[in-house]
Amino acid sequence: MKVVTAAPIGHSMGDEQMVTYSVSSKYVLCKAKLPAVIKKAFRTWEAAIPTHFKELEPDTPAYIEVAFKSGDHKDYRPFDRYKFVAHGIQINHIHFNYQLPWSINKPGEPYDYSTNDLYTYALFAIGAMLGVAESDDPKSIMYPKREAPMDFDGNYIETILSPKDITAVQRLYGPPDPMTFTVYAEKNQMGKNKPFPFYNDNSCYEFKGFYGNVSSIYPNNHCIELFENSYCEGKKVMIKPGCTDGSCCNPKTFEKCKFDKLAMSYRACQSTCINVLIWNSVVIVVLIVGFLLIGIVFPWLLEILKLIVEKFKRKHYGMI
Ligand SMILES: [Zn+2]
């Protein structure tokens, strides 16, 4: 199966922190699930580079257009009914061939190899759009003649980026920025560890490659909720920046929460915790104000009261 790639674009998007995209609703296949698949493919690439992709409403003008196209669609890369599956062009177009059969698949479920897996080709097209060149490594997403993403039993295997893909895109854009956090297999941020991308949205993300192995975390100043099950379900623990007491769980150990090694998924939370430093400051201010009241204001009020009583007494005796 032949696919078209774009010429490398170098660092032309490297200075952009946030790049917008929107999905065209024209000729859309797999309409209900398409945005989620495209979003996931963007997330996979952006985990490797400092650029972030933001989804806008369908058909909204955006930096990158994601669309199904048919035949000659005026970008000098015409599709036909048999060959070209998808392409990504010069930083702002991701196109899928409308005339070909597409499918969205779940790992482990039977894969119909007469269809094209949308996630696989979204990964490929985004790679091409970013300027990652074709590869001769069969494991690379940029390999021109990919095998169908299935195992020997005919079940779907989700496509991943190869180490060479990550090296290639980082050669163009550099490594990701500090929007990550790290999880550790042992408490006190020790043992086997793995960084994960942090997205400040309401979506749920999986601890892929680290399931059930999280005993402590370096949150990198992010507020993160950890969940015992996939899809952010089941018991959870919340890690808030600055909190080291039991009330919001110490990132170095979850023992008080009985949560060690359970975490399967995570998502961002809003930090509302007052950290220990602020609490200490509040206590000091209250003590200072208290001493001032007891030492200066109360004696002064007492003197005033005494004067008023004396004045009242004199007035009272004067009346007799
Ligand atoms: Zn096109």
Residues whose N, C-alpha, C, O or C-beta is under 5 A from the ligand:
A	BS01	ZN	D75 R77 H95
